[in-house]
């Protein structure tokens, strides 16, 4: 009897083993799709804080947000309102006799609305044409306006005022000439004691960032679920405290690719 029970148990085990589906080991998980933003892509940005050669110093932070969507493989990968941080790398104030103000900027990182961040070192590619400053594309620097006409006007106006005062004071024909000479000297001294125009980029100025390397994103990186401002700030909490708390700009979604 015991032998019969043992045989039945063995037979049942064999049948169960035969019915088990063998585990497949040749299943390969597909790699996630990668969306690539190529080097040289131009990304329009809007300044959140103003920058001026009058009070800026090397190492100061610059805060911007993207102003136009950037796409890759038919999908928006950098939506409007993405944050960009930059750094002032060099500042030159205008001279008192000659020399224009100069400002150099570098872009360091880009954070999507969901907190996904990429770091890089990108350059400035252009400045809003409405700004009075001049952009040197070859050297990547912003130059302030020259003021030669203003200097000449200042000398002329002071000379004219000096001539009037000299004529009244001396009441002679030569008095006007002496007053004009004194006025011209005073005007020239004023020019030598004052600096030329500063280079200023007001808040809201549009600039272009040119990527110097490839940026890659996957589908999970590009999940832009609706979030509150607090959630967005918490997602970027790894950034220094000084860089947090910048208001998120809202813009209507656009389509297209800017390169």
C-alpha positions in Angstrom: 0.0 0.0 0.0 2.8 2.4 0.9 4.6 1.5 -2.3 1.5 2.3 -4.3 1.1 5.7 -2.6 4.7 6.5 -3.2 4.4 5.7 -6.9 1.3 7.9 -7.2 3.2 10.8 -5.6 6.2 10.4 -8.0 3.9 10.1 -11.0 2.0 13.2 -10.0 5.2 15.2 -9.5 6.4 14.2 -13.0 3.1 15.3 -14.5 3.2 18.6 -12.7 6.8 19.2 -13.8 5.8 18.5 -17.4 2.9 21.0 -17.3 5.0 23.8 -15.9 5.8 26.4 -18.5 9.6 26.9 -18.7 10.8 30.4 -17.8 12.1 32.3 -20.9 15.5 33.8 -20.6 15.7 35.4 -24.0 13.3 38.3 -23.3 15.0 41.6 -23.7 13.6 44.8 -22.3 13.5 47.5 -25.1 15.8 50.5 -24.5 13.9 53.7 -23.8 13.5 56.1 -26.7 16.0 59.0 -26.5 15.1 62.5 -27.7 18.2 64.4 -28.7 18.7 68.2 -28.9 21.8 68.7 -31.1 24.8 71.0 -30.4 24.3 74.4 -32.0 20.6 74.5 -31.2 19.6 78.1 -30.4 17.2 78.5 -27.5 15.5 81.9 -27.0 15.5 83.0 -23.3 14.0 85.8 -21.4 15.9 87.5 -18.5 14.2 87.2 -15.1 16.7 89.6 -13.5 18.4 92.6 -15.0 22.1 92.8 -15.5 24.2 95.9 -15.7 28.0 96.6 -15.8 27.4 99.3 -13.1 26.8 96.8 -10.3 27.5 93.3 -11.8 30.6 91.4 -10.7 32.3 88.3 -12.0 30.6 85.2 -10.7 27.1 86.8 -10.3 24.2 84.6 -11.2 21.8 85.3 -14.1 18.3 83.8 -14.2 16.3 83.2 -17.3 13.5 81.1 -18.7 12.9 79.6 -22.1 10.6 81.7 -24.4 9.9 79.2 -27.2 9.5 75.4 -27.3 12.3 73.2 -28.7 11.3 69.9 -30.3 13.1 66.7 -31.1 11.7 63.7 -33.0 8.3 65.4 -33.2 8.0 65.9 -29.4 8.5 69.1 -27.3 11.5 68.4 -25.1 12.2 72.0 -23.8 8.8 73.7 -23.2 8.4 77.4 -22.6 9.0 78.4 -18.9 12.0 76.0 -18.4 14.6 77.6 -16.2 18.1 78.4 -17.2 20.9 79.7 -14.9 23.9 81.6 -16.1 27.0 83.3 -14.8 28.6 86.7 -15.4 32.1 85.7 -16.4 33.6 89.2 -17.1 32.6 92.8 -16.5 34.3 95.9 -17.9 32.9 99.3 -17.0 33.1 102.2 -19.5 36.1 104.4 -19.3 36.2 108.1 -18.5 38.0 109.1 -21.7 37.6 106.1 -24.0 36.5 102.5 -23.8 33.0 101.0 -23.9 31.3 98.9 -21.3 31.6 95.1 -21.9 29.8 92.2 -20.4 30.3 88.4 -20.8 27.7 85.8 -19.9 27.9 82.0 -19.7 24.9 79.6 -19.4 25.3 76.7 -16.9 22.2 74.6 -16.6 18.6 74.0 -17.8 15.8 72.7 -15.7 12.5 71.5 -17.2 9.2 72.3 -15.5 9.2 68.8 -13.8 12.7 69.4 -12.2 14.8 67.3 -14.7 18.1 69.2 -15.0 21.0 69.1 -17.4 24.2 70.9 -16.8 26.5 72.3 -19.5 28.6 75.4 -20.4 26.9 77.2 -23.3 27.6 80.6 -24.9 25.5 83.6 -25.8 24.4 83.6 -29.4 22.5 86.9 -29.7 20.7 89.7 -28.0 17.3 91.3 -28.6 17.6 93.8 -31.5 15.6 96.4 -29.5 18.4 96.7 -26.9 20.7 99.6 -27.4 23.7 97.4 -26.6 25.9 95.9 -29.3 26.6 92.2 -29.5 30.0 91.0 -30.8 29.3 87.5 -32.2 32.9 86.7 -32.8 33.9 87.2 -29.1 30.5 86.6 -27.5 30.4 89.8 -25.6 27.9 92.6 -25.0 29.2 96.1 -25.6 27.6 99.3 -24.2 26.8 102.3 -26.4 29.4 104.8 -27.3 28.8 108.5 -26.2 31.1 110.6 -28.3 28.2 112.8 -29.5 27.1 113.3 -25.9 30.6 114.3 -24.8 30.9 116.9 -27.6 27.4 118.3 -26.7 28.4 118.5 -23.0 31.6 120.5 -23.9 29.7 122.8 -26.3 26.8 123.5 -23.8 29.3 124.3 -21.0 31.3 126.6 -23.3 28.2 128.5 -24.4 27.1 129.0 -20.7 30.7 130.1 -19.9 30.6 132.6 -22.8 27.3 134.2 -21.5 28.6 134.5 -18.0 31.9 135.9 -19.2 30.2 138.5 -21.3 28.1 139.7 -18.5 30.9 139.7 -16.0 33.6 141.4 -18.1 31.3 143.6 -20.2 34.0 143.6 -22.8 34.4 141.9 -26.2 37.2 139.8 -24.8 35.1 138.7 -21.9 32.9 136.5 -24.0 36.0 134.7 -25.4 37.5 134.2 -21.9 34.2 132.9 -20.6 33.9 130.5 -23.6 37.4 129.2 -23.0 36.7 128.7 -19.3 33.4 127.0 -20.2 35.0 124.7 -22.6 37.6 123.7 -20.0 34.9 123.0 -17.5 33.0 120.9 -20.0 36.1 118.9 -20.9 36.7 118.4 -17.2 33.2 117.1 -16.8 33.7 114.6 -19.6 36.9 113.4 -18.1 35.3 112.9 -14.7 32.2 110.9 -15.9 32.0 107.5 -17.4 30.4 106.5 -20.7 27.1 104.6 -20.9 26.9 101.3 -19.0 25.9 98.0 -20.7 22.5 97.1 -19.4 20.2 94.2 -20.1 16.8 95.0 -18.5 14.5 92.3 -17.2 12.5 90.8 -20.0 15.3 91.2 -22.6 15.4 88.3 -25.0 18.8 86.6 -25.6 19.8 83.4 -27.4 21.6 80.5 -25.9 23.6 78.3 -28.2 24.1 74.7 -27.0 27.7 73.5 -27.0 26.8 69.8 -26.5 24.1 67.2 -27.0 21.1 67.1 -24.5 19.3 63.8 -24.3 16.0 63.0 -22.7 13.8 59.9 -22.4 10.0 59.6 -22.1 10.2 59.5 -18.4 12.2 62.8 -18.4 9.5 64.5 -20.5 6.5 63.8 -18.3 5.2 67.3 -17.8 2.2 66.6 -15.5 0.5 69.7 -14.2 2.3 70.9 -11.0 2.0 73.7 -8.6 4.8 76.2 -8.3 5.6 74.8 -4.9 6.1 71.3 -6.4 8.3 72.7 -9.1 10.5 74.5 -6.5 10.7 71.3 -4.4 11.8 69.3 -7.5 14.7 71.7 -8.0 15.6 71.8 -4.3 19.1 70.5 -5.1 20.0 73.9 -6.3 21.4 76.5 -3.9 18.9 78.4 -1.8 19.8 81.6 -3.5 18.7 80.2 -6.8 15.2 79.1 -5.6 12.0 81.1 -5.4 12.1 82.5 -8.9 8.6 83.0 -10.2 7.6 80.7 -13.1 6.6 82.6 -16.2 3.5 81.4 -18.0 3.3 81.5 -21.8 0.9 80.2 -24.4 2.3 76.9 -25.9 3.8 77.3 -29.3 5.0 74.9 -31.9 8.0 74.7 -34.1 11.8 74.3 -33.8 14.3 77.0 -33.4 17.8 76.0 -34.3 
